[in-house]
Structures are given as structure tokens and as C-alpha cells.
Amino acid sequence: MRFDPPLISATLVQRYKRFLFDAVLPDGTPFTGSCPNTGSMRGLTTPGSKIWVSEHDSPTRKYRHMFEMIEVGDETIGINTGLPNRLAEEAIRAGLIPSLANYPVIQREQKYGRNSRIDFLLSGKGLPNAYVEVKNVHFSREPKLAEFPDTVTKRGAKHLEELGDMAEAGHRAVMIYLIQRHDCESFRICTDLDPLYALAFERAKARGVEAYAVRCRVSPMAIEPAGLVPILG
């Protein structure tokens, strides 16, 4: 996906109240914007960092600017949790996840499980339905290694349990970890920050849930799925 209009650069002052951030434009103009990521954003909120923001002039928006990316060292990292579903769909349609490439029908936000909605329901003649959940990933503590989650996520564990139910009911159940950075060559579940999620992941795999990790090329011009990386045990 390409950004149109292009993103603009700024310097981060602070991210706070989960939904907000303060920054300064290159000409020195300070502003407050919305942060489309309510998670911990561990390691991605350092004051003084160069960030990239989108600009919106809709009269219904309270804040004109939205936080999209941050630069950490030489890497540009996407933080917008509203984008992974779109990027995962691009990856599926482009055949980057070979086991899902033959599904002709992709439906978004379908009801399933325990009063939940699945990110995608894939279907096709002669194919088992595939229930696909997508998680955003941008956390990295070791070179070339992406990790999820970066904090406790009871909701994430619930999703794994519901996917397991689908697998045991005879459907395909798939978890896609969408990595909004390109410097990571492998992926791992973060057992120390959320051991219960790690247990839920192992239980889900044992019940037949498939898992894939897709990294992206990220730049202020575009974010593009780049292919699978291995999931480490």
C-alpha cells in the first residue's frame, strides 16, 4: 500500500494517554496528533525520534495528524495497528503465503466463535474454510528477531483459543503475524513478557492452528509485504 498524500516528517516529543502524541514539524511548529496504536509500543516512543505522520483535513477528525512510523537506528518501523489487516490481505492475494494462495474468496470481519469476529474468512469450491486472524508486530530486542506480544494480551490468548475451536471443528485456522519492519529475519513468541500467551500459542498449534510470520518493507512512501520469515520454537 502506498501513502497518498505522502507522509510528512516530524520530531516526537511524547506519546501519552495511549491515543495521543505531541511532535514538532521541521519548521518548528508544535502539534498534537492521534496515535493509532493503543499498545505499549515498547521501544518505539523515545522523545526526539524522527517520525512520519499522515495528514488529514476531514472536518470530523479532532486531530489533523496521525502517527504512522518511527525511525529507530537505520530502520523505519510502522506502528499503525489499523494497517496489518490490509497488508495481510495484500500478502495473501500476492501468493506470499503459499498455503492460502488458492482461495478465491476473502471476506472480512465475519462473525464466529464466542461472539467474536474473525479478520478474514477464506473460502473456495473444494477447499476447507480458512479462519484467519492477524496480529501486528513491531517489537524487537535482538538483531534480526521480531517478537510478539510486547505486553500481556488476554484478548490475543482468547483469539488463539477460538482459532483452536475452529481447527477442531474441521476448518483451517490460521494466525498471521504481520511484521511492520524489514530488519527481522525470524519471529518468536515473547514468552517472558506474556507466558500465558506463549502457552496459548503452543496449545493452539497442538490443536491444529497454523501460524505464519510476514515481514514488510517499510518506507515513508509505502508499506509492502515482503515475504515469510521462519517462526522459531
C-alpha distance (Angstrom), angle and dihedral (degrees) to the residues before:
residue distance angle dihedral
M1 . . .
R2 3.77 . .
F3 3.77 125.9 .
D4 3.78 114.1 -118.7
P5 2.95 114.9 -153.1
P6 3.82 94.0 30.4
L7 3.79 120.3 -107.8
I8 3.78 119.7 -102.0
S9 3.80 127.0 -139.0
A10 3.79 127.0 -118.6
T11 3.79 140.8 161.0
L12 3.80 117.1 -107.3
V13 3.80 116.8 -124.5
Q14 3.80 98.4 174.5
R15 3.79 144.0 -33.0
Y16 3.81 113.4 -140.6
K17 3.81 145.7 159.3
R18 3.83 86.4 29.5
F19 3.81 92.0 -95.9
L20 3.81 103.1 55.8
F21 3.79 141.9 62.4
D22 3.79 136.8 -179.1
A23 3.79 121.1 -143.1
V24 3.79 143.2 159.1
L25 3.81 126.1 -123.6
P26 3.83 119.8 -132.5
D27 3.82 89.9 -99.8
G28 3.81 90.5 57.6
T29 3.80 97.5 -102.0
P30 3.82 111.7 144.4
F31 3.80 120.5 -144.0
T32 3.79 143.9 168.5
G33 3.78 120.7 -130.4
S34 3.79 142.0 174.9
C35 3.81 122.3 -92.4
P36 3.84 112.5 -145.1
N37 3.79 92.3 -156.8
T38 3.80 121.8 77.6
G39 3.82 94.2 -178.9
S40 3.77 128.4 99.8
M41 3.84 93.7 -89.7
R42 3.79 85.8 -155.2
G43 3.81 110.2 -157.0
L44 3.80 93.5 4.9
T45 3.80 104.0 88.0
T46 3.79 103.9 66.2
P47 3.82 110.7 149.0
G48 3.79 112.3 -117.0
S49 3.82 93.8 32.0
K50 3.78 119.9 137.3
I51 3.78 110.1 -112.1
W52 3.78 136.5 -178.9
V53 3.78 121.9 -135.5
S54 3.78 136.5 -173.8
E55 3.78 119.8 -130.2
H56 3.81 123.4 -138.4
D57 3.79 128.7 -177.0
S58 3.81 98.7 -170.5
P59 3.83 110.9 138.3
T60 3.82 89.6 -138.4
R61 3.81 93.4 62.2
K62 3.79 118.4 91.8
Y63 3.82 93.0 -156.8
R64 3.79 124.4 41.5
H65 3.81 96.4 -152.5
M66 3.81 131.6 59.1
F67 3.81 125.8 -162.3
E68 3.85 108.9 -120.2
M69 3.83 110.3 157.7
I70 3.77 143.3 6.4
E71 3.79 130.7 -157.0
V72 3.81 116.5 -129.7
G73 3.79 112.3 -179.9
D74 3.78 106.4 -46.6
E75 3.81 94.5 -23.4
T76 3.79 129.3 94.1
I77 3.81 111.1 -149.4
G78 3.79 127.8 -164.5
I79 3.80 115.3 -135.9
N80 3.83 103.0 174.7
T81 3.81 106.7 115.1
G82 3.80 90.0 -166.1
L83 3.83 91.4 72.1
P84 3.86 107.1 57.5
N85 3.81 95.1 80.5
R86 3.78 91.0 53.4
L87 3.80 91.1 46.2
A88 3.81 92.7 46.8
E89 3.80 89.9 52.5
E90 3.80 89.2 51.1
A91 3.81 89.2 51.2
I92 3.81 92.2 50.3
R93 3.79 94.0 47.1
A94 3.81 91.2 46.9
G95 3.81 91.2 54.5
L96 3.80 94.1 -116.6
I97 3.81 89.5 135.5
P98 3.82 98.9 51.5
S99 3.80 96.6 -166.4
L100 3.83 89.8 59.4
A101 3.79 98.0 39.6
N102 3.82 97.0 96.8
Y103 3.80 98.0 59.1
P104 3.83 109.7 109.2
V105 3.82 96.9 -171.5
I106 3.80 123.2 61.3
Q107 3.82 116.8 178.4
R108 3.78 122.7 -174.2
E109 3.79 129.9 -140.1
Q110 3.79 99.8 3.5
K111 3.81 121.2 175.6
Y112 3.79 115.6 -110.3
G113 3.78 143.8 137.7
R114 3.78 121.3 14.6
N115 3.77 101.9 -5.0
S116 3.81 90.8 -53.1
R117 3.78 138.2 126.3
I118 3.78 123.8 -129.6
D119 3.79 117.2 -138.4
F120 3.82 92.8 -130.0
L121 3.78 136.7 6.2
L122 3.81 111.2 -161.2
S123 3.77 120.1 -162.9
G124 3.78 142.0 165.3
K125 3.78 141.3 159.2
G126 3.78 110.1 -71.8
L127 3.81 92.6 5.9
P128 3.81 127.7 108.0
N129 3.77 114.1 -114.8
A130 3.80 110.9 -97.1
Y131 3.80 118.5 -147.4
V132 3.81 108.7 -156.4
E133 3.80 126.9 -166.5
V134 3.83 121.1 -172.3
K135 3.80 127.8 -152.8
N136 3.79 126.3 -169.4
V137 3.81 116.1 -126.5
H138 3.81 128.0 -169.8
F139 3.81 103.4 136.7
S140 3.81 120.4 114.2
R141 3.80 130.1 164.0
E142 3.78 100.0 163.5
P143 3.80 126.3 51.0
K144 3.80 112.6 -89.0
L145 3.83 93.5 1.0
A146 3.81 125.3 111.4
E147 3.81 120.2 -162.4
F148 3.80 138.2 -165.5
P149 2.96 135.6 -127.9
D150 3.79 110.0 25.5
T151 3.81 91.4 -168.9
V152 3.81 138.7 10.0
T153 3.81 112.7 -58.2
K154 3.79 116.1 -175.6
R155 3.80 88.7 171.1
G156 3.79 90.0 56.6
A157 3.81 91.4 52.4
K158 3.81 89.5 49.9
H159 3.80 90.2 54.1
L160 3.80 90.7 53.0
E161 3.80 90.9 51.5
E162 3.80 91.8 50.7
L163 3.79 91.4 48.2
G164 3.79 87.9 52.4
D165 3.79 88.9 54.6
M166 3.80 89.9 54.1
A167 3.79 91.8 49.5
E168 3.80 92.1 50.7
A169 3.81 89.4 49.1
G170 3.81 88.9 61.5
H171 3.81 100.5 -97.8
R172 3.77 129.0 115.4
A173 3.78 113.1 -101.4
V174 3.79 119.0 -164.9
M175 3.80 135.2 -175.1
I176 3.79 116.7 -161.3
Y177 3.80 118.5 -165.3
L178 3.80 105.3 -158.0
I179 3.82 110.0 -156.4
Q180 3.81 112.6 -155.6
R181 3.79 94.2 -158.4
H182 3.81 134.7 66.0
D183 3.81 102.8 -147.8
C184 3.81 94.8 79.7
E185 3.79 119.2 91.5
S186 3.81 97.1 -179.4
F187 3.80 140.7 23.7
R188 3.80 134.2 -138.0
I189 3.78 137.2 -178.6
C190 3.80 108.8 -111.5
T191 3.80 101.2 -123.0
D192 3.81 98.0 173.1
L193 3.81 96.8 55.0
D194 3.81 95.1 43.8
P195 3.82 113.4 12.4
L196 3.81 91.8 171.0
Y197 3.80 91.1 57.7
A198 3.80 89.1 49.3
L199 3.81 89.9 53.6
A200 3.81 90.4 47.3
F201 3.80 89.8 51.7
E202 3.81 92.8 52.2
R203 3.80 91.0 46.8
A204 3.81 90.6 49.6
K205 3.80 91.8 51.7
A206 3.80 90.5 49.5
R207 3.81 89.0 53.2
G208 3.80 91.8 53.4
V209 3.80 104.7 -91.6
E210 3.81 113.5 150.2
A211 3.80 120.7 -141.3
Y212 3.80 130.8 -160.9
A213 3.80 132.7 175.9
V214 3.81 119.2 -149.9
R215 3.78 122.2 -170.4
C216 3.79 124.1 -156.3
R217 3.76 138.2 -146.9
V218 3.79 105.5 -122.0
S219 3.79 127.3 -163.2
P220 3.81 135.7 144.7
M221 3.81 86.7 -100.5
A222 3.80 99.9 51.6
I223 3.80 149.2 -16.8
E224 3.80 113.8 -134.4
P225 3.82 130.9 177.8
A226 3.80 107.4 -115.1
G227 3.81 104.8 -174.6
L228 3.79 146.0 -80.6
V229 3.79 125.6 -46.4
P230 3.82 123.0 -164.4
I231 3.79 121.2 -94.9
L232 3.79 109.9 -132.0
G233 3.80 120.6 -139.0
